[in-house]
Amino acid sequence: MVESTGNSRIHSEKILNKAKIGMFILILNILLIITGLFVLIFGISFLVGSDSSLGGLLTAVGCIYSFIIGPIVFFGLKILKPNEALVLTLFGRYYGTLKGEGFYFVNPFVAAVNPAALTSTITSTSVEQELPAAKAGRSMPASKKISLKVMTLNNDKQKINDQLGNPIIIGIVVVWRVINTAKAVFSVDNYVEFLSIQCDSALRNIVRLYPYDSAGSDNEKSLRGSSQEVAARLMEEIQAKVDVAGLEIIEARITHLSYAQEIAAAMLQRQQASAIIDARQMIVEGAVGMVEMALAKLNENDIVHLDEERKAAMVSNLLVVLCGNRDAQPIVNSGSLY
């Protein structure tokens, strides 16, 4: 079950498929305990009678099974709900994994192992949050079962520098599940905390490769404009880091993205200035086009003949009217053309 590659030890799962006989063992064990009690009673009656040797043997057999072996057999009965698993060890060695719903019977001396039993994996919470009773220092029964359900990890927001060195606040949500219980239990100390730490590390590695926003270039990738690509690279980065823990990353998405507070105001002014420049550029291009069209129409229809000086004055007036922030006040010349 354990393969060695270099200095690392990779655990492969051993599924106990033939262990789903819990109901049969339960009924059989109850019947044997009842039979042992009858044997014990008959043995005591023989002890009182003449045959003390047979009575002692029957008494010993009935007592040993009814009060020692029978109760021990009950410890080997395991019940699993859908999408649950149990990783079992026998005297410190990996024994096997129970997967899937059912009533199982295994060696009564095996022990279930789950190092993440006290870590809360409730969706939409940080995985570093422990159960309330554990925080208060009170002892509580921790389930050793490993959930195979799809779970959500919502790490706390982080302050990270982007490609340009600007501090930004970013938060991600990761959808994941356990696919190899042996690796999850034996390869890392706590697979839930391991996932959280690796998400932080991968997020820093990816964010430093992109600027927060593209500086006017449509082809430049950015955190704000290329969220799908960033999410895909982030998922690949996290998956590569958590393969050793037997985890599968289903999805990784950015849930929060903003500049840090110390530069948020300056960046807002920069965005406003960029928007104003783009708007002015569009207005000027439109005004120049309208002036060209007006001059072309006047020449085409032979409405009026203007020399170069008058054309320049007309262009200047039209640009002032079209590009101005306020409505122009026209002056009507009712006299000569000039």
Secondary structure, 3 states (H helix, E strand, C coil): CEEEECCEEEECCCECHHHCCHHHHHHHHHHHHHHHHHHHHHHHHHHHCCCHHHHHHHHHHHHHHHHHHHHHHHCCEEEECCCEEEEEEECCEEEEEEECCEEEECCCCCEECCCCCCECCCCCCCCCCECHHHHCCCCCCCCCCEECCCEEEECCCEEEECCCCCEEEEEEEEEEEECCHHHHHHCCCCHHHHHHHHHHHHHHHHHCCCCCCCCCCCCCCCCCCCHHHHHHHHHHHHHHHHHHHCEEEEEEEEEEEEECHHHHHHHHHHHHHHHHHHHHHHHHHHHHHHHHHHHHHHHHCCCCCCCHHHHHHHHHHHHHHHHCCCCCCCCCCCCCCC
